[in-house]
Amino acid sequence: MFKLYVLYAVAQAIEAGELSWDTALTVSEHTRSLPSGELQDEPAGTTVTVREAATKMIQISDNTATDMLIQELGREAIEAAVRDAGHHDPELISPF
């Protein structure tokens, strides 16, 4: 469920002109996250676009893609998206 908030934050950043679907993200040891997905198996330095990461995050629940998007946006943006999306009690998942 929380990945929908990440996607919402991505959409907000794109709408605000702070991010593009074509922005490049880089796989790193810091963003590598097991167990689900495909990007976890890519070598550090591999790049994907925001669109590719968001697609993998939603279609196959790719945790590395999710962490890459969170790193790009920052925790505060995700927490704001939770509030903006109308979560009934955003403090339940804060800090994100």
Short mmCIF file of the C-alpha atoms (twelve columns), coordinates in Angstrom:
data_MODEL
# 
_entry.id   MODEL 
# 
loop_
_atom_site.group_PDB 
_atom_site.id 
_atom_site.type_symbol 
_atom_site.label_atom_id 
_atom_site.label_alt_id 
_atom_site.label_comp_id 
_atom_site.label_asym_id 
_atom_site.label_seq_id 
_atom_site.Cartn_x 
_atom_site.Cartn_y 
_atom_site.Cartn_z 
_atom_site.pdbx_PDB_model_num 
ATOM 1  C CA . MET A 1  0.000  0.000  0.000   1 
ATOM 2  C CA . PHE A 2  2.752  2.489  0.871   1 
ATOM 3  C CA . LYS A 3  4.093  2.268  -2.685  1 
ATOM 4  C CA . LEU A 4  0.964  4.062  -3.863  1 
ATOM 5  C CA . TYR A 5  2.000  7.026  -1.705  1 
ATOM 6  C CA . VAL A 6  5.444  6.928  -3.295  1 
ATOM 7  C CA . LEU A 7  3.827  6.943  -6.744  1 
ATOM 8  C CA . TYR A 8  1.605  9.846  -5.684  1 
ATOM 9  C CA . ALA A 9  4.690  11.779 -4.537  1 
ATOM 10 C CA . VAL A 10 6.359  11.072 -7.899  1 
ATOM 11 C CA . ALA A 11 3.295  12.403 -9.724  1 
ATOM 12 C CA . GLN A 12 3.242  15.518 -7.540  1 
ATOM 13 C CA . ALA A 13 6.940  16.197 -8.193  1 
ATOM 14 C CA . ILE A 14 6.437  15.771 -11.927 1 
ATOM 15 C CA . GLU A 15 3.405  18.056 -11.931 1 
ATOM 16 C CA . ALA A 16 5.404  20.677 -9.996  1 
ATOM 17 C CA . GLY A 17 8.253  20.454 -12.519 1 
ATOM 18 C CA . GLU A 18 10.678 19.164 -9.886  1 
ATOM 19 C CA . LEU A 19 11.113 15.789 -11.575 1 
ATOM 20 C CA . SER A 20 10.625 14.250 -15.007 1 
ATOM 21 C CA . TRP A 21 9.544  10.780 -16.071 1 
ATOM 22 C CA . ASP A 22 12.869 10.728 -17.951 1 
ATOM 23 C CA . THR A 23 15.051 11.631 -14.952 1 
ATOM 24 C CA . ALA A 24 17.809 9.028  -14.584 1 
ATOM 25 C CA . LEU A 25 18.127 7.103  -11.325 1 
ATOM 26 C CA . THR A 26 21.146 4.973  -10.472 1 
ATOM 27 C CA . VAL A 27 21.208 1.621  -8.724  1 
ATOM 28 C CA . SER A 28 23.604 1.712  -5.781  1 
ATOM 29 C CA . GLU A 29 24.472 -0.556 -2.897  1 
ATOM 30 C CA . HIS A 30 22.577 1.913  -0.698  1 
ATOM 31 C CA . THR A 31 19.327 1.536  -2.678  1 
ATOM 32 C CA . ARG A 32 19.597 -2.201 -3.341  1 
ATOM 33 C CA . SER A 33 16.709 -3.812 -1.467  1 
ATOM 34 C CA . LEU A 34 15.720 -7.471 -1.260  1 
ATOM 35 C CA . PRO A 35 13.785 -9.679 -1.769  1 
ATOM 36 C CA . SER A 36 11.403 -8.663 -4.549  1 
ATOM 37 C CA . GLY A 37 12.062 -7.161 -7.934  1 
ATOM 38 C CA . GLU A 38 14.628 -7.114 -10.691 1 
ATOM 39 C CA . LEU A 39 16.751 -4.050 -10.041 1 
ATOM 40 C CA . GLN A 40 18.306 -5.705 -6.987  1 
ATOM 41 C CA . ASP A 41 20.161 -7.977 -9.416  1 
ATOM 42 C CA . GLU A 42 21.539 -5.163 -11.568 1 
ATOM 43 C CA . PRO A 43 25.106 -3.980 -10.991 1 
ATOM 44 C CA . ALA A 44 25.706 -0.759 -9.103  1 
ATOM 45 C CA . GLY A 45 25.795 2.097  -11.579 1 
ATOM 46 C CA . THR A 46 22.924 0.780  -13.700 1 
ATOM 47 C CA . THR A 47 20.572 3.616  -14.610 1 
ATOM 48 C CA . VAL A 48 16.827 3.567  -15.191 1 
ATOM 49 C CA . THR A 49 14.357 6.377  -15.686 1 
ATOM 50 C CA . VAL A 50 11.819 7.471  -13.116 1 
ATOM 51 C CA . ARG A 51 9.172  5.969  -15.414 1 
ATOM 52 C CA . GLU A 52 10.944 2.583  -15.445 1 
ATOM 53 C CA . ALA A 53 11.423 2.596  -11.677 1 
ATOM 54 C CA . ALA A 54 7.805  3.597  -11.024 1 
ATOM 55 C CA . THR A 55 6.565  0.906  -13.403 1 
ATOM 56 C CA . LYS A 56 8.664  -1.787 -11.725 1 
ATOM 57 C CA . MET A 57 7.599  -0.570 -8.282  1 
ATOM 58 C CA . ILE A 58 3.903  -0.962 -9.150  1 
ATOM 59 C CA . GLN A 59 3.936  -3.922 -11.571 1 
ATOM 60 C CA . ILE A 60 6.315  -6.273 -9.753  1 
ATOM 61 C CA . SER A 61 6.685  -4.621 -6.337  1 
ATOM 62 C CA . ASP A 62 10.375 -3.922 -6.977  1 
ATOM 63 C CA . ASN A 63 11.786 -2.771 -3.634  1 
ATOM 64 C CA . THR A 64 15.004 -1.391 -5.120  1 
ATOM 65 C CA . ALA A 65 12.986 0.746  -7.544  1 
ATOM 66 C CA . THR A 66 10.928 1.995  -4.606  1 
ATOM 67 C CA . ASP A 67 14.000 2.887  -2.582  1 
ATOM 68 C CA . MET A 68 15.526 4.684  -5.569  1 
ATOM 69 C CA . LEU A 69 12.395 6.812  -5.938  1 
ATOM 70 C CA . ILE A 70 12.241 7.546  -2.214  1 
ATOM 71 C CA . GLN A 71 15.895 8.575  -2.253  1 
ATOM 72 C CA . GLU A 72 15.279 10.888 -5.224  1 
ATOM 73 C CA . LEU A 73 12.215 12.525 -3.653  1 
ATOM 74 C CA . GLY A 74 13.219 12.567 0.003   1 
ATOM 75 C CA . ARG A 75 11.293 11.306 3.001   1 
ATOM 76 C CA . GLU A 76 9.591  14.644 3.564   1 
ATOM 77 C CA . ALA A 77 8.000  14.554 0.083   1 
ATOM 78 C CA . ILE A 78 6.618  11.077 0.723   1 
ATOM 79 C CA . GLU A 79 5.232  12.107 4.105   1 
ATOM 80 C CA . ALA A 80 3.606  15.163 2.478   1 
ATOM 81 C CA . ALA A 81 2.076  12.902 -0.190  1 
ATOM 82 C CA . VAL A 82 0.563  10.720 2.540   1 
ATOM 83 C CA . ARG A 83 -1.097 13.814 4.030   1 
ATOM 84 C CA . ASP A 84 -2.095 15.262 0.635   1 
ATOM 85 C CA . ALA A 85 -3.656 11.963 -0.445  1 
ATOM 86 C CA . GLY A 86 -5.981 12.140 2.542   1 
ATOM 87 C CA . HIS A 87 -4.642 9.401  4.823   1 
ATOM 88 C CA . HIS A 88 -6.915 9.309  7.852   1 
ATOM 89 C CA . ASP A 89 -3.982 9.538  10.300  1 
ATOM 90 C CA . PRO A 90 -0.641 10.288 8.580   1 
ATOM 91 C CA . GLU A 91 1.225  10.134 11.866  1 
ATOM 92 C CA . LEU A 92 0.669  6.361  11.899  1 
ATOM 93 C CA . ILE A 93 3.276  6.001  9.146   1 
ATOM 94 C CA . SER A 94 5.581  8.861  10.098  1 
ATOM 95 C CA . PRO A 95 8.496  8.954  9.946   1 
ATOM 96 C CA . PHE A 96 8.232  7.235  6.606   1 
# 
